[in-house]
């Protein structure tokens, strides 16, 4: 009888998160090189205006004719517009939000003179597996005991790398009231918890490369994955 009582109490008790394996702390503080180049800053402001208004016609002038957007054979401006469904129903395309979310994270100028967003893509340390690590993209982001905005915060992180802790509930923790899909993660200190997906980003998520060609900045690459 006591055995069954113990099992029952375990089932109705709050979720217990066991410690996870700690790892070296790494912080990638936000930077934005876009303001250091006057010509790119002017380009960026016009580009953001086009994104905000979902102006497909204006967008064409910002896209390189040989743009890369997949790891397959597809390339070029015409195929790019088809891929992101910008040809027939541009207002319904996911491109506008995907690109806006990407460039909002800031730009870093690389050795080739390209402006790359998000800022941390090229500086994400190679000793952290990009398939299992994220960067916290905010200041004082709560790591919670359970997958809910009402759950207790066990710690706060700012622009630190965290590790994904996969489990059977991955992809089923959508909390509509907080607009969050909760991800289970491990902090560098070895604490397991949950973070709203709006505040973490994989280095393999969308990234954008802008290059100056014939005196004009253009988007040359917009791609996701590896």
N, CA, C and O of each residue as an XYZ file, in Angstrom:
904
protein
N       0.824     -1.198      0.000
C       0.000      0.000      0.000
C       0.867      1.260      0.000
O       0.609      2.206     -0.745
N       1.889      1.256      0.842
C       2.790      2.419      0.903
C       3.480      2.661     -0.428
O       3.767      3.798     -0.802
N       3.743      1.554     -1.143
C       4.391      1.670     -2.450
C       3.517      2.463     -3.407
O       4.010      3.331     -4.128
N       2.202      2.165     -3.419
C       1.293      2.838     -4.335
C       1.079      4.291     -3.939
O       0.916      5.156     -4.800
N       1.080      4.557     -2.658
C       0.947      5.935     -2.177
C       2.146      6.765     -2.627
O       2.006      7.914     -3.047
N       3.319      6.160     -2.531
C       4.545      6.854     -2.940
C       4.514      7.176     -4.421
O       4.905      8.265     -4.838
N       4.038      6.206     -5.226
C       3.953      6.429     -6.679
C       2.958      7.530     -6.984
O       3.213      8.387     -7.830
N       1.806      7.510     -6.287
C       0.775      8.523     -6.500
C       1.298      9.915     -6.164
O       1.045     10.866     -6.902
N       2.015     10.039     -5.071
C       2.565     11.335     -4.654
C       3.589     11.842     -5.664
O       3.691     13.042     -5.921
N       4.331     10.921     -6.221
C       5.336     11.308     -7.221
C       4.653     11.876     -8.453
O       5.108     12.861     -9.034
N       3.538     11.234     -8.851
C       2.842     11.642    -10.071
C       2.182     13.003     -9.942
O       2.105     13.752    -10.916
N       1.700     13.332     -8.738
C       0.994     14.600     -8.579
C       1.912     15.721     -8.103
O       1.487     16.874     -8.040
N       3.133     15.414     -7.774
C       4.057     16.438     -7.296
C       4.585     17.257     -8.460
O       4.590     16.775     -9.593
N       5.035     18.494     -8.211
C       5.582     19.325     -9.275
C       6.793     18.656     -9.926
O       7.467     17.825     -9.319
N       7.052     19.046    -11.190
C       8.182     18.483    -11.908
C       9.487     18.767    -11.182
O       9.746     19.894    -10.759
N      10.303     17.733    -11.043
C      11.610     17.885    -10.423
C      12.658     17.884    -11.526
O      12.750     16.921    -12.287
N      13.443     18.939    -11.622
C      14.489     19.029    -12.620
C      15.820     18.687    -11.984
O      16.301     19.399    -11.102
N      16.407     17.604    -12.434
C      17.686     17.192    -11.895
C      18.805     18.041    -12.498
O      18.665     18.534    -13.617
N      19.894     18.215    -11.788
C      21.020     18.985    -12.324
C      21.523     18.368    -13.627
O      21.456     17.154    -13.823
N      22.022     19.216    -14.503
C      22.612     18.735    -15.752
C      24.120     18.981    -15.706
O      24.624     19.602    -14.770
N      24.818     18.503    -16.697
C      26.273     18.605    -16.682
C      26.721     20.036    -16.999
O      26.408     20.551    -18.072
N      27.436     20.675    -16.096
C      27.889     22.059    -16.341
C      28.950     22.111    -17.443
O      29.574     21.103    -17.775
N      29.135     23.295    -17.993
C      30.139     23.483    -19.038
C      30.680     24.904    -18.940
O      30.167     25.717    -18.172
N      31.698     25.197    -19.706
C      32.371     26.492    -19.622
C      31.439     27.631    -20.041
O      30.795     27.575    -21.089
N      31.384     28.653    -19.207
C      30.549     29.816    -19.508
C      31.147     30.628    -20.649
O      32.346     30.903    -20.667
N      30.297     31.009    -21.605
C      30.731     31.861    -22.703
C      29.648     32.893    -22.983
O      28.485     32.552    -23.198
N      30.047     34.159    -22.977
C      29.133     35.268    -23.246
C      29.513     35.927    -24.566
O      30.681     36.229    -24.811
N      28.513     36.145    -25.411
C      28.721     36.846    -26.678
C      27.892     38.127    -26.647
O      26.757     38.169    -27.122
N      28.488     39.163    -26.077
C      27.771     40.426    -25.887
C      27.377     41.034    -27.234
O      28.114     40.910    -28.212
N      26.220     41.689    -27.285
C      25.744     42.237    -28.555
C      26.642     43.344    -29.090
O      27.161     44.171    -28.339
N      26.810     43.337    -30.408
C      27.533     44.389    -31.113
C      26.747     44.731    -32.371
O      25.897     43.955    -32.807
N      27.027     45.880    -32.948
C      26.404     46.261    -34.213
C      27.353     47.189    -34.963
O      27.529     48.351    -34.594
N      27.956     46.662    -36.011
C      28.908     47.432    -36.808
C      28.236     48.283    -37.883
O      28.915     49.019    -38.599
N      26.918     48.193    -38.004
C      26.245     48.881    -39.113
C      26.410     50.392    -39.065
O      26.437     51.055    -40.102
N      26.522     50.936    -37.848
C      26.644     52.391    -37.729
C      28.047     52.890    -38.050
O      28.266     54.096    -38.164
N      29.007     51.963    -38.198
C      30.379     52.364    -38.483
C      30.625     52.603    -39.975
O      31.669     53.132    -40.358
N      29.677     52.220    -40.801
C      29.787     52.407    -42.246
C      28.585     53.223    -42.715
O      27.459     52.728    -42.732
N      28.829     54.467    -43.093
C      27.737     55.376    -43.445
C      26.898     54.843    -44.591
O      25.670     54.928    -44.559
N      27.562     54.289    -45.611
C      26.823     53.806    -46.774
C      25.941     52.611    -46.410
O      24.829     52.475    -46.919
N      26.450     51.740    -45.520
C      25.635     50.597    -45.126
C      24.489     51.032    -44.225
O      23.390     50.487    -44.321
N      24.725     51.997    -43.360
C      23.668     52.482    -42.481
C      22.514     53.059    -43.300
O      21.346     52.841    -42.976
N      22.840     53.786    -44.348
C      21.801     54.334    -45.227
C      21.046     53.198    -45.919
O      19.821     53.226    -46.034
N      21.804     52.201    -46.375
C      21.187     51.032    -47.010
C      20.267     50.312    -46.026
O      19.137     49.961    -46.367
N      20.754     50.094    -44.810
C      19.978     49.367    -43.802
C      18.662     50.070    -43.494
O      17.622     49.423    -43.375
N      18.704     51.379    -43.366
C      17.483     52.133    -43.060
C      16.446     51.984    -44.169
O      15.257     51.831    -43.892
N      16.893     52.027    -45.416
C      15.973     51.850    -46.548
C      15.448     50.414    -46.600
O      14.275     50.176    -46.889
N      16.330     49.477    -46.318
C      15.948     48.067    -46.332
C      14.900     47.780    -45.260
O      13.921     47.079    -45.517
N      15.103     48.317    -44.070
C      14.146     48.104    -42.987
C      12.791     48.737    -43.308
O      11.744     48.206    -42.936
N      12.823     49.850    -43.987
C      11.569     50.496    -44.397
C      10.812     49.599    -45.363
O       9.589     49.485    -45.283
N      11.539     48.961    -46.276
C      10.934     48.042    -47.231
C      10.335     46.829    -46.513
O       9.254     46.365    -46.873
N      11.041     46.318    -45.496
C      10.541     45.182    -44.731
C       9.260     45.542    -43.979
O       8.303     44.769    -43.947
N       9.263     46.699    -43.392
C       8.112     47.130    -42.585
C       6.859     47.268    -43.433
O       5.765     46.908    -42.999
N       7.019     47.790    -44.639
C       5.860     48.013    -45.516
C       5.565     46.806    -46.409
O       4.592     46.820    -47.162
N       6.394     45.768    -46.331
C       6.261     44.580    -47.180
C       6.187     44.974    -48.646
O       5.319     44.516    -49.390
N       7.106     45.825    -49.037
C       7.136     46.363    -50.389
C       7.962     45.452    -51.296
O       9.188     45.552    -51.345
N       7.280     44.572    -52.003
C       7.972     43.604    -52.840
C       8.768     44.273    -53.950
O       9.897     43.871    -54.229
N       8.202     45.276    -54.577
C       8.879     45.960    -55.680
C      10.158     46.630    -55.202
O      11.191     46.552    -55.866
N      10.089     47.286    -54.056
C      11.262     47.934    -53.490
C      12.309     46.899    -53.096
O      13.510     47.138    -53.226
N      11.848     45.748    -52.615
C      12.760     44.700    -52.160
C      13.689     44.235    -53.281
O      14.846     43.898    -53.025
N      13.203     44.215    -54.496
C      14.000     43.735    -55.622
C      15.329     44.463    -55.746
O      16.331     43.860    -56.130
N      15.350     45.748    -55.427
C      16.575     46.536    -55.587
C      17.627     46.202    -54.524
O      18.788     46.587    -54.659
N      17.224     45.491    -53.476
C      18.153     45.148    -52.395
C      18.744     43.741    -52.549
O      19.653     43.366    -51.809
N      18.231     42.968    -53.503
C      18.604     41.566    -53.639
C      19.624     41.372    -54.762
O      19.424     41.849    -55.880
N      20.703     40.678    -54.460
C      21.715     40.377    -55.473
C      21.144     39.402    -56.510
O      20.370     38.510    -56.162
N      21.515     39.565    -57.749
C      20.978     38.720    -58.817
C      21.378     37.249    -58.642
O      20.692     36.359    -59.146
N      22.468     36.994    -57.941
C      22.944     35.627    -57.729
C      22.772     35.169    -56.285
O      23.548     34.346    -55.800
N      21.776     35.688    -55.605
C      21.593     35.414    -54.180
C      21.495     33.911    -53.892
O      20.886     33.155    -54.649
N      22.116     33.498    -52.766
C      22.058     32.115    -52.292
C      21.067     32.039    -51.126
O      21.090     32.872    -50.219
N      20.204     31.034    -51.169
C      19.193     30.921    -50.108
C      18.909     29.479    -49.704
O      18.107     29.246    -48.799
N      19.547     28.506    -50.352
C      19.450     27.107    -49.945
C      20.822     26.465    -50.121
O      21.735     27.054    -50.699
N      20.943     25.231    -49.603
C      22.164     24.470    -49.811
C      22.042     23.560    -51.038
O      22.919     22.739    -51.307
N      20.941     23.720    -51.772
C      20.745     22.975    -53.000
C      21.243     23.760    -54.200
O      22.079     24.655    -54.076
N      20.719     23.411    -55.351
C      21.166     24.045    -56.591
C      20.451     25.361    -56.886
O      20.883     26.122    -57.752
N      19.366     25.630    -56.172
C      18.605     26.846    -56.439
C      19.404     28.084    -56.038
O      20.038     28.110    -54.983
N      19.365     29.101    -56.886
C      19.985     30.383    -56.578
C      19.429     31.414    -57.553
O      18.758     31.069    -58.525
N      19.716     32.673    -57.281
C      19.244     33.728    -58.156
C      17.991     34.408    -57.641
O      17.210     33.833    -56.883
N      17.824     35.641    -58.071
C      16.731     36.472    -57.556
C      15.352     35.894    -57.874
O      14.474     35.883    -57.011
N      15.156     35.417    -59.096
C      13.843     34.893    -59.474
C      13.451     33.693    -58.622
O      12.323     33.611    -58.136
N      14.379     32.769    -58.444
C      14.106     31.591    -57.621
C      13.926     31.963    -56.154
O      13.134     31.342    -55.446
N      14.653     32.965    -55.704
C      14.532     33.455    -54.325
C      13.108     33.927    -54.046
O      12.525     33.590    -53.016
N      12.557     34.706    -54.965
C      11.200     35.220    -54.766
C      10.169     34.083    -54.781
O       9.173     34.139    -54.060
N      10.406     33.065    -55.591
C       9.490     31.924    -55.599
C       9.599     31.130    -54.300
O       8.591     30.719    -53.724
N      10.822     30.923    -53.852
C      11.074     30.119    -52.658
C      10.374     30.703    -51.433
O       9.805     29.970    -50.625
N      10.421     32.020    -51.306
C       9.804     32.678    -50.144
C       8.391     33.155    -50.435
O       7.826     33.942    -49.675
N       7.818     32.678    -51.539
C       6.430     32.994    -51.911
C       6.187     34.502    -51.949
O       5.177     35.008    -51.461
N       7.140     35.186    -52.540
C       7.057     36.640    -52.656
C       6.515     37.084    -54.015
O       6.339     38.278    -54.257
N       6.250     36.121    -54.899
C       5.837     36.462    -56.259
C       4.349     36.776    -56.356
O       3.964     37.832    -56.859
N       3.510     35.855    -55.874
C       2.071     36.030    -56.043
C       1.378     36.635    -54.823
O       0.476     37.462    -54.958
N       1.809     36.213    -53.625
C       1.179     36.724    -52.405
C       2.249     37.226    -51.439
O       2.474     36.612    -50.396
N       2.907     38.326    -51.771
C       4.017     38.805    -50.943
C       3.633     39.138    -49.508
O       4.451     38.984    -48.601
N       2.408     39.589    -49.287
C       1.998     39.953    -47.928
C       1.902     38.747    -47.004
O       1.967     38.893    -45.783
N       1.748     37.548    -47.583
C       1.624     36.339    -46.783
C       2.965     35.638    -46.577
O       3.029     34.616    -45.892
N       4.026     36.171    -47.156
C       5.335     35.529    -47.063
C       5.909     35.630    -45.659
O       5.724     36.631    -44.966
N       6.617     34.567    -45.247
C       7.307     34.573    -43.960
C       8.602     35.385    -44.010
O       9.193     35.695    -42.975
N       9.031     35.723    -45.218
C      10.324     36.382    -45.371
C      10.442     37.648    -44.540
O      11.470     37.871    -43.901
N       9.425     38.468    -44.537
C       9.504     39.776    -43.884
C       9.867     39.646    -42.417
O      10.760     40.336    -41.926
N       9.163     38.746    -41.710
C       9.440     38.563    -40.280
C      10.765     37.844    -40.045
O      11.498     38.178    -39.114
N      11.069     36.865    -40.881
C      12.329     36.137    -40.730
C      13.526     37.071    -40.876
O      14.466     37.024    -40.083
N      13.478     37.912    -41.890
C      14.585     38.842    -42.107
C      14.638     39.911    -41.023
O      15.715     40.251    -40.532
N      13.491     40.434    -40.654
C      13.469     41.470    -39.623
C      14.026     40.943    -38.301
O      14.806     41.628    -37.639
N      13.628     39.727    -37.915
C      14.142     39.126    -36.679
C      15.650     38.929    -36.745
O      16.341     39.043    -35.733
N      16.156     38.636    -37.932
C      17.587     38.384    -38.105
C      18.411     39.651    -37.971
O      19.404     39.672    -37.244
N      18.012     40.702    -38.662
C      18.825     41.922    -38.645
C      18.638     42.727    -37.367
O      19.468     43.575    -37.040
N      17.550     42.466    -36.639
C      17.356     43.148    -35.361
C      18.417     42.743    -34.348
O      18.624     43.435    -33.351
N      19.092     41.620    -34.601
C      20.107     41.126    -33.675
C      21.467     41.770    -33.891
O      22.417     41.460    -33.172
N      21.575     42.657    -34.863
C      22.830     43.385    -35.047
C      23.743     42.771    -36.089
O      23.626     41.594    -36.428
N      24.665     43.599    -36.596
C      25.561     43.202    -37.678
C      27.018     43.175    -37.201
O      27.440     43.942    -36.336
N      27.751     42.260    -37.808
C      29.200     42.214    -37.602
C      29.871     42.228    -38.970
O      29.481     41.477    -39.863
N      30.863     43.068    -39.131
C      31.601     43.129    -40.394
C      32.705     42.091    -40.359
O      33.533     42.096    -39.448
N      32.726     41.186    -41.357
C      33.723     40.126    -41.359
C      34.979     40.517    -42.137
O      35.074     41.626    -42.661
N      35.935     39.601    -42.206
C      37.225     39.887    -42.835
C      37.087     40.171    -44.326
O      37.938     40.842    -44.909
N      36.020     39.665    -44.950
C      35.803     39.890    -46.375
C      35.074     41.194    -46.661
O      34.815     41.526    -47.818
N      34.740     41.939    -45.598
C      34.039     43.206    -45.782
C      32.538     43.081    -45.859
O      31.842     44.063    -46.117
N      32.020     41.858    -45.634
C      30.578     41.664    -45.634
C      29.990     42.049    -44.282
O      30.653     41.930    -43.251
N      28.756     42.507    -44.291
C      28.001     42.736    -43.066
C      27.137     41.506    -42.830
O      26.343     41.114    -43.685
N      27.303     40.906    -41.659
C      26.636     39.641    -41.361
C      25.721     39.805    -40.152
O      26.120     40.354    -39.125
N      24.495     39.325    -40.289
C      23.539     39.303    -39.173
C      23.006     37.883    -39.013
O      22.754     37.219    -40.019
N      22.824     37.388    -37.774
C      23.072     38.095    -36.523
C      24.560     38.220    -36.215
O      25.388     37.500    -36.775
N      24.880     39.133    -35.327
C      26.269     39.483    -35.031
C      27.115     38.311    -34.567
O      28.330     38.315    -34.760
N      26.488     37.297    -33.952
C      27.254     36.216    -33.328
C      27.495     35.030    -34.251
O      28.152     34.070    -33.849
N      26.977     35.072    -35.489
C      27.070     33.890    -36.341
C      28.514     33.456    -36.578
O      28.840     32.281    -36.407
N      29.379     34.384    -36.969
C      30.749     34.011    -37.307
C      31.667     33.893    -36.088
O      32.795     33.415    -36.207
N      31.194     34.322    -34.931
C      32.042     34.267    -33.735
C      31.573     33.204    -32.737
O      32.137     33.079    -31.649
N      30.537     32.435    -33.110
C      30.079     31.365    -32.219
C      31.203     30.340    -32.099
O      31.639     29.784    -33.107
N      31.680     30.081    -30.876
C      32.868     29.222    -30.694
C      32.684     27.830    -31.286
O      31.630     27.214    -31.130
N      33.710     27.346    -31.963
C      33.635     26.042    -32.633
C      33.588     24.873    -31.656
O      33.193     23.771    -32.037
N      33.983     25.094    -30.399
C      33.949     24.001    -29.426
C      32.574     23.825    -28.785
O      32.406     22.985    -27.901
N      31.584     24.616    -29.228
C      30.201     24.426    -28.793
C      29.419     23.904    -29.997
O      29.309     24.592    -31.012
N      28.887     22.713    -29.887
C      28.167     22.099    -30.996
C      26.980     22.980    -31.399
O      26.078     23.193    -30.588
N      26.962     23.497    -32.634
C      25.873     24.394    -33.044
C      24.525     23.705    -33.139
O      23.491     24.372    -33.184
N      24.520     22.358    -33.172
C      23.258     21.621    -33.238
C      22.613     21.466    -31.864
O      21.427     21.151    -31.773
N      23.367     21.680    -30.811
C      22.820     21.461    -29.468
C      23.003     22.661    -28.528
O      22.711     22.567    -27.336
N      23.482     23.775    -29.061
C      23.674     24.967    -28.229
C      22.974     26.179    -28.831
O      22.892     26.337    -30.049
N      22.478     27.022    -27.948
C      21.825     28.265    -28.341
C      22.543     29.438    -27.676
O      23.339     29.270    -26.751
N      22.232     30.628    -28.181
C      22.657     31.837    -27.486
C      21.426     32.531    -26.919
O      20.432     32.722    -27.619
N      21.500     32.904    -25.651
C      20.437     33.724    -25.057
C      20.541     35.114    -25.678
O      21.590     35.752    -25.582
N      19.478     35.590    -26.309
C      19.532     36.863    -27.040
C      18.761     37.955    -26.289
O      17.879     38.612    -26.841
N      19.113     38.121    -25.051
C      18.477     39.149    -24.248
C      19.218     39.342    -22.943
O      20.115     38.573    -22.599
N      18.831     40.379    -22.222
C      19.445     40.692    -20.939
C      18.520     40.260    -19.815
O      17.320     40.534    -19.842
N      19.091     39.580    -18.825
C      18.342     39.110    -17.654
C      17.132     38.256    -18.054
O      16.017     38.462    -17.575
N      17.386     37.303    -18.935
C      16.332     36.390    -19.387
C      16.108     35.315    -18.329
O      17.057     34.694    -17.851
N      14.854     35.105    -17.972
C      14.523     34.132    -16.931
C      14.640     32.692    -17.421
O      14.174     32.348    -18.507
N      15.263     31.869    -16.605
C      15.244     30.418    -16.779
C      14.296     29.888    -15.702
O      14.552     30.069    -14.512
N      13.214     29.243    -16.107
C      12.157     28.893    -15.157
C      12.135     27.405    -14.830
O      12.613     26.569    -15.596
N      11.560     27.102    -13.662
C      11.487     25.718    -13.193
C      10.605     24.871    -14.097
O      10.900     23.703    -14.351
N       9.520     25.469    -14.579
C       8.578     24.771    -15.443
C       8.304     25.602    -16.684
O       8.666     26.776    -16.751
N       7.661     24.982    -17.664
C       7.406     25.637    -18.944
C       6.197     26.564    -18.844
O       5.155     26.313    -19.449
N       6.350     27.623    -18.084
C       5.270     28.588    -17.892
C       5.834     29.919    -17.424
O       6.799     29.961    -16.661
N       5.233     30.997    -17.881
C       5.675     32.325    -17.451
C       5.368     32.575    -15.981
O       5.924     33.487    -15.370
N       4.490     31.768    -15.425
C       4.140     31.914    -14.009
C       5.012     31.066    -13.094
O       4.881     31.122    -11.871
N       5.902     30.279    -13.693
C       6.771     29.413    -12.904
C       7.915     30.219    -12.279
O       8.271     31.294    -12.764
N       8.469     29.692    -11.221
C       9.569     30.347    -10.513
C      10.819     30.427    -11.398
O      11.166     29.471    -12.093
N      11.483     31.579    -11.359
C      12.739     31.756    -12.080
C      13.885     31.207    -11.229
O      14.054     31.605    -10.076
N      14.672     30.292    -11.802
C      15.781     29.720    -11.037
C      17.078     30.495    -11.242
O      17.995     30.417    -10.425
N      17.143     31.245    -12.342
C      18.310     32.096    -12.594
C      17.986     33.015    -13.765
O      16.969     32.838    -14.436
N      18.845     33.990    -14.009
C      18.710     34.873    -15.171
C      20.028     34.875    -15.937
O      21.106     34.857    -15.342
N      19.928     34.897    -17.259
C      21.108     34.876    -18.114
C      21.062     36.033    -19.108
O      19.991     36.487    -19.513
N      22.249     36.496    -19.490
C      22.359     37.584    -20.465
C      23.399     37.211    -21.518
O      24.596     37.171    -21.235
N      22.931     36.938    -22.734
C      23.805     36.693    -23.895
C      24.811     35.570    -23.648
O      25.949     35.637    -24.112
N      24.394     34.552    -22.925
C      25.256     33.398    -22.668
C      24.831     32.213    -23.524
O      23.671     32.094    -23.918
N      25.786     31.347    -23.799
C      25.497     30.113    -24.522
C      24.899     29.099    -23.543
O      25.394     28.920    -22.430
N      23.823     28.442    -23.984
C      23.185     27.390    -23.192
C      23.083     26.136    -24.060
O      23.176     26.196    -25.286
N      22.893     25.011    -23.393
C      22.796     23.741    -24.119
C      21.362     23.232    -24.118
O      20.660     23.317    -23.110
N      20.943     22.713    -25.240
C      19.617     22.118    -25.344
C      19.542     20.830    -24.545
O      20.461     20.011    -24.581
N      18.447     20.657    -23.826
C      18.201     19.432    -23.067
C      16.924     18.800    -23.626
O      15.825     19.076    -23.144
N      17.074     17.964    -24.627
C      15.918     17.365    -25.289
C      15.192     16.392    -24.367
O      15.811     15.709    -23.552
N      13.877     16.340    -24.509
C      13.089     15.342    -23.790
C      11.820     15.037    -24.574
O      11.628     15.545    -25.679
N      10.959     14.212    -24.003
C       9.786     13.715    -24.721
C       8.743     14.788    -25.014
O       7.859     14.579    -25.846
N       8.834     15.918    -24.350
C       7.830     16.971    -24.544
C       8.302     18.068    -25.490
O       7.605     19.069    -25.655
N       9.449     17.910    -26.106
C       9.945     18.913    -27.045
C       8.913     19.166    -28.142
O       8.349     18.239    -28.725
N       8.688     20.453    -28.401
C       7.747     20.825    -29.455
C       6.305     20.852    -28.999
O       5.423     21.170    -29.797
N       6.029     20.527    -27.734
C       4.645     20.506    -27.239
C       4.479     21.376    -26.003
O       3.654     21.100    -25.133
N       5.275     22.425    -25.947
C       5.202     23.298    -24.775
C       4.781     24.715    -25.173
O       5.239     25.696    -24.586
N       3.920     24.809    -26.158
C       3.435     26.100    -26.607
C       2.484     26.682    -25.568
O       1.483     26.063    -25.210
N       2.811     27.880    -25.091
C       1.974     28.562    -24.106
C       1.417     29.812    -24.788
O       2.128     30.803    -24.953
N       0.166     29.761    -25.175
C      -0.424     30.816    -26.000
C      -0.440     32.174    -25.310
O      -0.200     33.199    -25.948
N      -0.722     32.187    -24.014
C      -0.850     33.475    -23.332
C       0.465     34.238    -23.258
O       0.464     35.465    -23.164
N       1.587     33.525    -23.299
C       2.883     34.197    -23.259
C       3.569     34.214    -24.625
O       4.672     34.741    -24.771
N       2.903     33.632    -25.623
C       3.455     33.547    -26.977
C       4.824     32.886    -26.955
O       5.767     33.356    -27.591
N       4.917     31.781    -26.210
C       6.196     31.096    -26.039
C       6.082     29.626    -26.397
O       5.095     28.962    -26.080
N       7.100     29.143    -27.055
C       7.317     27.703    -27.162
C       8.512     27.430    -26.258
O       9.643     27.773    -26.603
N       8.273     26.822    -25.119
C       9.298     26.690    -24.098
C      10.317     25.620    -24.463
O       9.948     24.524    -24.885
N      11.578     25.930    -24.304
C      12.670     25.014    -24.595
C      13.376     24.630    -23.294
O      13.696     25.487    -22.471
N      13.609     23.347    -23.126
C      14.361     22.897    -21.962
C      15.851     23.043    -22.256
O      16.347     22.571    -23.279
N      16.551     23.703    -21.345
C      17.971     23.968    -21.560
C      18.781     23.656    -20.302
O      18.232     23.470    -19.216
N      20.088     23.604    -20.481
C      21.031     23.455    -19.368
C      21.896     24.701    -19.332
O      22.453     25.097    -20.355
N      22.014     25.319    -18.176
C      22.857     26.501    -18.039
C      24.312     26.076    -17.859
O      24.573     24.923    -17.514
N      25.260     26.978    -18.085
C      26.669     26.634    -17.862
C      26.942     26.163    -16.433
O      27.878     25.400    -16.192
N      26.127     26.619    -15.497
C      26.316     26.248    -14.094
C      25.719     24.886    -13.756
O      25.813     24.437    -12.614
N      25.104     24.221    -14.741
C      24.546     22.895    -14.513
C      23.136     22.899    -13.978
O      22.727     21.943    -13.319
N      22.373     23.959    -14.244
C      20.977     24.026    -13.830
C      20.081     23.783    -15.044
O      20.244     24.421    -16.085
N      19.142     22.863    -14.900
C      18.180     22.600    -15.967
C      16.953     23.474    -15.754
O      16.514     23.672    -14.621
N      16.402     23.993    -16.841
C      15.223     24.836    -16.736
C      14.639     25.101    -18.114
O      15.027     24.481    -19.103
N      13.702     26.032    -18.156
C      12.985     26.314    -19.396
C      13.105     27.792    -19.751
O      13.023     28.668    -18.891
N      13.304     28.043    -21.052
C      13.425     29.405    -21.567
C      12.458     29.567    -22.733
O      12.322     28.677    -23.571
N      11.802     30.692    -22.772
C      10.919     31.017    -23.898
C      11.757     31.108    -25.171
O      12.809     31.746    -25.179
N      11.292     30.471    -26.243
C      12.094     30.417    -27.473
C      12.331     31.778    -28.109
O      13.199     31.910    -28.973
N      11.585     32.781    -27.703
C      11.805     34.137    -28.245
C      13.116     34.733    -27.746
O      13.589     35.739    -28.274
N      13.706     34.103    -26.716
C      14.910     34.676    -26.110
C      16.150     33.790    -26.285
O      17.169     34.010    -25.631
N      16.060     32.805    -27.156
C      17.240     32.006    -27.493
C      17.266     31.817    -29.007
O      16.226     31.827    -29.664
N      18.470     31.646    -29.549
C      18.586     31.473    -31.002
C      19.768     30.558    -31.317
O      20.845     30.669    -30.731
N      19.531     29.663    -32.253
C      20.585     28.761    -32.707
C      21.499     29.489    -33.691
O      21.028     30.318    -34.470
N      22.798     29.191    -33.665
C      23.695     29.787    -34.663
C      23.400     29.279    -36.068
O      23.887     29.844    -37.047
N      22.598     28.207    -36.175
C      22.233     27.661    -37.480
C      20.884     28.167    -37.958
O      20.380     27.724    -38.990
N      20.298     29.094    -37.211
C      19.061     29.736    -37.652
C      19.395     30.669    -38.814
O      20.551     30.752    -39.228
N      18.403     31.362    -39.336
C      18.634     32.237    -40.485
C      19.742     33.244    -40.213
O      19.823     33.822    -39.129
N      20.591     33.445    -41.213
C      21.596     34.501    -41.176
C      21.646     35.177    -42.550
O      21.353     34.570    -43.580
N      22.023     36.440    -42.520
C      22.019     37.257    -43.733
C      23.397     37.852    -43.969
O      24.045     38.343    -43.045
N      23.834     37.799    -45.221
C      25.107     38.380    -45.630
C      24.838     39.488    -46.642
O      24.139     39.288    -47.636
N      25.402     40.646    -46.370
C      25.270     41.787    -47.268
C      26.652     42.160    -47.782
O      27.625     42.172    -47.028
N      26.727     42.465    -49.070
C      28.012     42.749    -49.697
C      27.891     43.973    -50.597
O      26.848     44.204    -51.208
N      28.955     44.747    -50.671
C      28.962     45.929    -51.527
C      29.486     45.549    -52.905
O      30.634     45.129    -53.045
N      28.638     45.697    -53.923
C      29.001     45.371    -55.299
C      28.759     46.582    -56.194
O      27.664     47.142    -56.236
N      29.812     46.965    -56.905
C      29.727     48.121    -57.810
C      29.181     49.347    -57.082
O      28.376     50.111    -57.614
N      29.649     49.502    -55.849
C      29.266     50.682    -55.069
C      27.919     50.602    -54.388
O      27.502     51.568    -53.749
N      27.208     49.462    -54.505
C      25.886     49.322    -53.919
C      25.827     48.086    -53.018
O      26.307     47.012    -53.381
N      25.231     48.258    -51.840
C      25.041     47.117    -50.938
C      23.868     46.267    -51.414
O      22.834     46.794    -51.826
N      24.036     44.962    -51.354
C      22.962     44.021    -51.726
C      22.996     42.827    -50.784
O      24.028     42.513    -50.189
N      21.858     42.175    -50.661
C      21.758     40.939    -49.889
C      22.243     39.796    -50.786
O      21.635     39.521    -51.821
N      23.321     39.140    -50.400
C      23.890     38.072    -51.222
C      23.559     36.673    -50.720
O      23.576     35.716    -51.494
N      23.258     36.548    -49.427
C      22.929     35.238    -48.848
C      21.917     35.394    -47.729
O      22.058     36.261    -46.867
N      20.883     34.539    -47.746
C      19.933     34.465    -46.641
C      19.568     32.997    -46.510
O      18.846     32.454    -47.347
N      20.064     32.356    -45.467
C      20.011     30.902    -45.423
C      19.861     30.404    -43.989
O      20.188     31.100    -43.028
N      19.356     29.177    -43.877
C      19.176     28.542    -42.575
C      19.724     27.125    -42.648
O      19.714     26.514    -43.717
N      20.204     26.591    -41.523
C      20.690     25.230    -41.481
C      22.179     25.131    -41.704
O      22.905     26.121    -41.606
N      22.632     23.914    -42.009
C      24.065     23.667    -42.181
C      24.285     22.668    -43.306
O      25.427     22.323    -43.611
